Amino acid sequence: MQTILVRRCRMKTRPKKAGQQKKTESKAIDSLDKKLGGPNRPST
């Protein structure tokens, strides 16, 4: 039972980390757009 609970917790925490990574990536792209001066972001 304990192992299953641990696995569930790990599975729940993984998507959150991925979402945070995507957010930071989008923020970096936004800052790049501001530097370039316009909404010319690369198509991902």
C-alpha positions as YAML, in Angstrom:
chain: A
units: angstrom
residues:
- id: 1
  name: MET
  ca: [0.00, 0.00, 0.00]
- id: 2
  name: GLN
  ca: [2.77, 2.46, 0.90]
- id: 3
  name: THR
  ca: [4.56, 1.95, -2.42]
- id: 4
  name: ILE
  ca: [1.35, 2.64, -4.36]
- id: 5
  name: LEU
  ca: [0.76, 5.84, -2.39]
- id: 6
  name: VAL
  ca: [4.33, 6.98, -3.02]
- id: 7
  name: ARG
  ca: [3.95, 6.25, -6.73]
- id: 8
  name: ARG
  ca: [0.72, 8.27, -6.85]
- id: 9
  name: CYS
  ca: [2.37, 11.21, -5.12]
- id: 10
  name: ARG
  ca: [5.28, 11.12, -7.57]
- id: 11
  name: MET
  ca: [2.93, 10.94, -10.54]
- id: 12
  name: LYS
  ca: [1.02, 13.95, -9.20]
- id: 13
  name: THR
  ca: [4.16, 16.04, -8.68]
- id: 14
  name: ARG
  ca: [5.65, 15.31, -12.11]
- id: 15
  name: PRO
  ca: [3.07, 17.17, -14.25]
- id: 16
  name: LYS
  ca: [3.32, 20.23, -11.96]
- id: 17
  name: LYS
  ca: [7.07, 20.43, -12.55]
- id: 18
  name: ALA
  ca: [6.55, 20.14, -16.31]
- id: 19
  name: GLY
  ca: [3.98, 22.94, -16.20]
- id: 20
  name: GLN
  ca: [6.38, 25.16, -14.28]
- id: 21
  name: GLN
  ca: [9.09, 24.50, -16.87]
- id: 22
  name: LYS
  ca: [6.73, 25.48, -19.69]
- id: 23
  name: LYS
  ca: [5.79, 28.68, -17.84]
- id: 24
  name: THR
  ca: [9.43, 29.68, -17.43]
- id: 25
  name: GLU
  ca: [10.08, 28.91, -21.10]
- id: 26
  name: SER
  ca: [7.17, 31.11, -22.22]
- id: 27
  name: LYS
  ca: [8.42, 33.89, -19.94]
- id: 28
  name: ALA
  ca: [11.87, 33.66, -21.52]
- id: 29
  name: ILE
  ca: [10.31, 33.83, -24.99]
- id: 30
  name: ASP
  ca: [8.27, 36.88, -23.95]
- id: 31
  name: SER
  ca: [11.40, 38.65, -22.73]
- id: 32
  name: LEU
  ca: [13.10, 37.82, -26.04]
- id: 33
  name: ASP
  ca: [10.13, 39.30, -27.91]
- id: 34
  name: LYS
  ca: [10.41, 42.51, -25.89]
- id: 35
  name: LYS
  ca: [14.13, 42.71, -26.70]
- id: 36
  name: LEU
  ca: [13.45, 42.20, -30.41]
- id: 37
  name: GLY
  ca: [10.62, 44.73, -30.19]
- id: 38
  name: GLY
  ca: [7.48, 42.95, -31.29]
- id: 39
  name: PRO
  ca: [5.40, 39.77, -31.13]
- id: 40
  name: ASN
  ca: [7.63, 37.85, -33.53]
- id: 41
  name: ARG
  ca: [7.95, 34.70, -31.46]
- id: 42
  name: PRO
  ca: [9.17, 31.50, -33.13]
- id: 43
  name: SER
  ca: [6.52, 28.92, -33.89]
- id: 44
  name: THR
  ca: [6.99, 26.06, -31.44]
...
